[in-house]
Amino acid sequence: MDESEVKEKKKKVRKGYSVILTPRDLEILEFILDMKFASIEDIFEKFFKVTLAGEEAKSNEWAVRRLQQLAKAGYLKGVHSFSERTKFYLATIKAYQEVSRNKPEEEVLKPSRVIDHRTFDHDRLVLEARIMLENKRAASCWVSDKKLRSSTELSGGLTLSNVPDGIYKSENGQKVAFEIELSKKSPKEIISKIKRYVSMMRSENSKVRVFDRVVYVCAKKYSYDLLVRETKIYGDLFEVMTFAGFFGQGNSYEPQG
């Protein structure tokens, strides 16, 4: 058998590889479609950290193995960020088709083709925040910014960059708009968004009032101070936190500037 025949045989083996998708697999695929990308550690924290027996997993071995199988079967593809060596997984069209087939009553988002390096840091922080909140059972029914941009009905009429980074249901049943403030924005831009959110939360139209309060998590002291000052008059409608206050002390995202 010559070299070309060997390559062709390997290609056929890869093409014919298949897995039987479990309910957890479908949740993983939908999660990645929703959040654009995810690392092995993200998927481990969200789906594998607690075993089926209710115990804490001792390693991420099963997560690694299953993601490799899903990638080999064509549901995921592994990519690297330009800034680090961590592998991230993107969902594929095959994943989109399979999730759509299993959830015909839901709007399933089409896969991101590449990692957008312009928004990578921000997207990754939102991803980590979602996992942390859901693991603490402080959030459920998360609606991602990607889904909000695809539906003005879900976003209360907001479009494109005006949508929050997510909307979720809190432990007490409130709908919360979640915002990560990573870059330094002008006072005019921040104040304008605050007023827009207040108008929505005070609206008598249920199609506009799609959330009850807003949580801001700020990377920069400038943004934190500005948001605290400008939202103070609105009382419980807003909660403004530093990265240390939200993610915990010793995190990699201490407020600066």
C-alpha positions as CSV (number, residue, x, y, z in Angstrom):
1,M,0.0,0.0,0.0
2,D,1.6,3.3,-1.1
3,E,1.5,6.6,0.8
4,S,-1.5,8.0,-1.1
5,E,-3.6,4.9,-0.3
6,V,-2.6,5.1,3.4
7,K,-3.8,8.8,3.6
8,E,-7.0,7.9,1.8
9,K,-7.7,5.1,4.2
10,K,-7.1,7.4,7.2
11,K,-9.4,10.0,5.7
12,K,-12.2,7.4,5.3
13,V,-11.8,6.3,8.9
14,R,-12.0,9.9,10.2
15,K,-15.0,10.5,8.0
16,G,-16.8,7.4,9.2
17,Y,-16.3,8.0,13.0
18,S,-19.5,8.5,14.9
19,V,-20.8,8.8,18.4
20,I,-24.2,8.3,20.0
21,L,-25.1,11.7,21.4
22,T,-26.3,11.8,25.0
23,P,-28.6,14.5,26.5
24,R,-25.5,15.9,28.1
25,D,-23.7,16.0,24.7
26,L,-26.6,18.0,23.3
27,E,-26.5,20.4,26.2
28,I,-22.7,20.9,25.6
29,L,-23.2,21.6,21.9
30,E,-26.0,24.0,22.6
31,F,-24.0,25.8,25.3
32,I,-21.0,26.3,22.9
33,L,-23.4,27.4,20.1
34,D,-24.8,29.9,22.5
35,M,-21.6,31.2,24.1
36,K,-19.5,31.2,20.8
37,F,-16.7,29.0,22.2
38,A,-15.5,27.2,25.3
39,S,-12.3,25.6,26.7
40,I,-12.0,22.1,28.1
41,E,-11.9,23.7,31.6
42,D,-15.1,25.6,30.9
43,I,-16.9,22.5,29.9
44,F,-15.5,20.5,32.8
45,E,-16.7,23.2,35.3
46,K,-20.1,23.3,33.7
47,F,-20.9,19.7,32.8
48,F,-18.4,17.3,34.4
49,K,-17.3,18.7,37.8
50,V,-20.0,16.9,39.6
51,T,-20.2,13.2,38.6
52,L,-23.5,11.3,37.9
53,A,-23.0,9.8,41.4
54,G,-23.2,13.4,42.9
55,E,-19.5,13.5,43.8
56,E,-16.9,16.0,42.8
57,A,-14.7,14.8,39.9
58,K,-11.1,14.2,40.7
59,S,-9.9,15.3,37.2
60,N,-11.1,16.6,33.9
61,E,-10.2,13.3,32.1
62,W,-13.8,12.5,31.1
63,A,-14.4,16.0,29.8
64,V,-11.2,15.9,27.7
65,R,-12.1,12.4,26.3
66,R,-15.6,13.3,25.4
67,L,-14.7,16.6,23.7
68,Q,-12.1,14.8,21.7
69,Q,-14.8,12.3,20.6
70,L,-17.2,15.0,19.7
71,A,-14.6,16.8,17.7
72,K,-13.5,13.6,15.9
73,A,-17.2,13.0,15.0
74,G,-17.4,16.5,13.4
75,Y,-19.6,18.2,16.1
76,L,-16.7,20.4,17.4
77,K,-13.5,21.9,16.1
78,G,-10.6,22.9,18.3
79,V,-8.9,26.3,17.8
80,H,-6.4,28.4,19.6
81,S,-6.6,32.1,20.6
82,F,-3.9,34.3,19.2
83,S,-2.9,35.3,22.8
84,E,-2.5,32.0,24.6
85,R,-2.0,28.2,24.2
86,T,-5.4,27.1,25.6
87,K,-7.5,25.2,23.2
88,F,-11.0,26.3,22.7
89,Y,-13.8,24.5,20.9
90,L,-16.2,25.9,18.4
91,A,-19.4,24.1,17.4
92,T,-19.9,23.1,13.8
93,I,-22.8,23.2,11.3
94,K,-23.2,19.5,12.1
95,A,-23.7,20.3,15.8
96,Y,-26.2,23.1,14.9
97,Q,-28.2,20.6,12.7
98,E,-28.3,17.9,15.4
99,V,-29.3,20.3,18.2
100,S,-32.0,21.8,15.9
101,R,-33.3,18.4,15.1
102,N,-33.6,17.5,18.8
103,K,-35.1,20.8,19.9
104,P,-37.4,21.8,17.0
105,E,-39.4,24.1,19.4
106,E,-36.4,26.3,20.2
107,E,-34.4,28.8,18.3
108,V,-30.9,27.3,18.0
109,L,-28.1,29.7,17.1
110,K,-25.8,29.0,14.2
111,P,-22.1,28.4,15.1
112,S,-19.4,31.0,15.2
113,R,-17.0,30.3,12.4
114,V,-14.0,31.7,14.2
115,I,-13.0,33.3,17.5
116,D,-13.4,37.1,17.2
117,H,-10.1,38.3,18.7
118,R,-11.5,41.8,19.1
119,T,-14.0,40.6,21.7
120,F,-12.3,37.5,22.9
121,D,-11.3,38.7,26.4
122,H,-14.8,40.1,27.0
123,D,-16.5,37.0,25.7
124,R,-14.4,34.7,27.8
125,L,-15.2,36.7,31.0
126,V,-18.9,36.6,30.3
127,L,-18.6,32.8,29.7
128,E,-16.7,32.4,33.1
129,A,-19.2,34.6,34.9
130,R,-22.2,32.5,33.5
131,I,-20.6,29.2,34.6
132,M,-19.8,30.6,38.1
133,L,-23.3,32.0,38.6
134,E,-25.0,28.8,37.3
135,N,-22.8,26.5,39.4
136,K,-23.8,28.5,42.5
137,R,-27.4,28.2,41.4
138,A,-27.6,32.0,41.5
139,A,-28.6,32.1,37.8
140,S,-30.7,30.0,35.4
141,C,-32.4,30.4,32.0
142,W,-29.4,32.3,30.7
143,V,-30.1,34.2,27.4
144,S,-26.7,35.1,25.8
145,D,-25.9,38.3,24.0
146,K,-25.7,36.3,20.8
147,K,-29.3,35.2,21.2
148,L,-30.4,38.7,22.3
149,R,-28.9,40.1,19.1
150,S,-30.8,37.6,17.0
151,S,-34.2,38.5,18.6
152,T,-35.6,42.0,19.4
153,E,-38.4,40.2,21.2
154,L,-36.0,38.7,23.7
155,S,-34.0,41.9,24.1
156,G,-37.0,44.2,24.6
157,G,-36.3,46.0,21.3
158,L,-32.6,46.5,21.9
159,T,-30.4,45.8,18.9
160,L,-26.7,44.9,18.3
161,S,-24.3,46.6,20.7
162,N,-27.1,47.9,22.8
163,V,-28.0,44.5,24.3
164,P,-26.6,43.4,27.7
165,D,-24.1,40.6,27.9
166,G,-26.8,38.3,29.1
167,I,-30.2,38.1,30.8
168,Y,-30.8,35.4,33.5
169,K,-33.3,34.5,36.2
170,S,-32.0,35.0,39.7
171,E,-32.7,32.8,42.7
172,N,-35.7,34.9,43.7
173,G,-37.2,34.8,40.2
174,Q,-36.1,38.3,39.1
175,K,-34.8,38.7,35.5
176,V,-31.4,40.3,35.6
177,A,-29.4,42.0,32.8
178,F,-25.7,41.2,33.2
179,E,-22.9,43.6,32.0
180,I,-19.2,43.1,32.0
181,E,-17.5,46.5,31.6
182,L,-14.0,45.7,30.4
183,S,-13.1,48.8,28.3
184,K,-13.1,52.4,29.3
185,K,-16.3,54.1,27.9
186,S,-17.2,57.7,27.9
187,P,-19.5,59.1,30.6
188,K,-22.0,60.1,27.9
189,E,-22.1,56.5,26.6
190,I,-22.5,55.0,30.0
191,I,-25.2,57.5,31.2
192,S,-27.1,57.0,28.0
193,K,-27.2,53.2,28.5
194,I,-28.3,53.6,32.2
195,K,-31.2,55.8,31.2
196,R,-32.2,53.4,28.5
197,Y,-32.2,50.5,30.9
198,V,-34.2,52.5,33.5
199,S,-36.8,53.3,30.9
200,M,-37.1,49.6,30.1
201,M,-37.4,48.5,33.7
202,R,-40.0,51.1,34.5
203,S,-42.1,50.5,31.3
204,E,-45.6,49.2,31.7
205,N,-45.2,47.3,28.4
206,S,-44.1,43.7,29.3
207,K,-42.5,43.4,25.8
208,V,-40.1,46.1,26.7
209,R,-39.7,45.3,30.4
210,V,-37.7,42.1,29.8
211,F,-35.5,42.5,32.9
212,D,-36.1,43.8,36.5
213,R,-32.6,44.9,37.5
214,V,-29.0,45.3,36.1
215,V,-25.7,43.9,37.5
216,Y,-22.5,45.6,36.3
217,V,-19.1,44.1,36.9
218,C,-16.3,46.5,36.2
219,A,-12.7,45.9,35.3
220,K,-11.6,49.6,35.7
221,K,-12.0,51.7,38.8
222,Y,-13.0,54.6,36.6
223,S,-16.0,52.7,35.3
224,Y,-16.9,51.4,38.7
225,D,-16.9,54.9,40.3
226,L,-18.9,56.4,37.4
227,L,-21.5,53.7,37.5
228,V,-21.9,53.8,41.3
229,R,-22.3,57.6,41.1
230,E,-24.8,57.5,38.2
231,T,-26.9,54.6,39.3
232,K,-27.2,55.5,43.0
233,I,-30.4,57.4,42.6
234,Y,-32.1,54.4,41.1
235,G,-31.7,52.3,44.2
236,D,-32.1,48.5,43.8
237,L,-32.5,48.7,40.1
238,F,-28.7,48.5,39.7
239,E,-25.9,46.6,41.4
240,V,-22.3,47.7,40.6
241,M,-19.4,45.4,41.5
242,T,-15.6,45.3,41.0
243,F,-14.0,42.2,39.5
244,A,-12.6,41.3,42.9
245,G,-16.1,41.6,44.4
246,F,-17.6,39.4,41.8
247,F,-15.0,36.9,40.8
248,G,-13.2,36.9,44.2
249,Q,-10.0,38.2,45.6
250,G,-6.8,37.1,43.8
251,N,-8.4,36.9,40.4
252,S,-6.6,37.9,37.2
253,Y,-8.9,40.8,36.5
254,E,-8.4,43.4,39.2
255,P,-9.8,46.9,38.4
256,Q,-7.2,49.3,37.0
257,G,-7.2,52.9,36.1
